[in-house]
Amino acid sequence: MTNRLFLLGAIAAGLLLALVGALSISNTAAQSVDSSQSPGSMTQDKGDKPSYVYALNKKYLDYENGVFRVRAGDGGAIAPLTAFFPSHAEIKVGETVAFYNPTRVSEPHTVTFIMDQGYYADFAVPFVIADGTSPVPAVPNSNADPVVMPGPDGTSIIVALNARSMNPVAIDAAGNATYLPLNANYTFTGGEKYINSGWFWPEGMVPPGLPPLESFSVTFNQAGTYNYICVIHPWMTGDVVVS
């Protein structure tokens, strides 16, 4: 049963990535962006060079009045950048790191601090529902049917999107989850297990029906090194050093 649930989660995550790709492609076509003329664009061969990434980190350094601004992604339709710029921030206690998404197509990112790896949140996960319960599409007469499979003890399993991946949320030291306001400015209290921005998009490019998330800010009141990741593009990593 455990292996089957894991497989269901993996399949659901793959389907969700395909959905996000379709949303991005659809919005890209509608916007008709010419990224080849944009200063943030880069060719594939340049993007593979550490020296080029280092130059972009220096170029996009933006630190003023106690706020360190970090780009989550950049570029356009031909060569979107899936990296944080700058990926390393050094601030003082009480200062803030503000994340935003300047990509010129509707590519989402997250800023996710995972202090306890047991709290990693997949995009979509299987849930057990009572036997005989039939989910009904929210849009009447829509061409939709949920994936439902036999579960333990006469129950059924349905795959659903995970709010703790897609929405802003913080989980404290006791494991209690608190959903944050959209475009939140969160303050670390110490001992958190998990902090997530939710899926945030470039300004004005949030796909219809999704939460209007376009930014996320974190204020650090304790010294230390804080590592974060984009769970949509797991090679996107960064850190904040607070002194």
Secondary structure, 3 states (H helix, E strand, C coil): CHHHHHHHHHHHHHHHHHHHHHHHHHHHHHHCCCHHHCCCCCCHHHHCCHHHHHHHHHHCCCEECCEEEEEEEECCCCCCEEEEECCEEEECCCCEEEEECCCCCCCCECCEEECCHHHCCCCEEEEEECCCCCCCCCCCCCCCCCCEEECHHHCEEEEEECHHHHCCEEECCCCCEEECCCCCEEECCCCCCEEECCCECCCCCCCCCCCCCCEEEEECCCCEEEEEECCCCCCCEEEEEEC
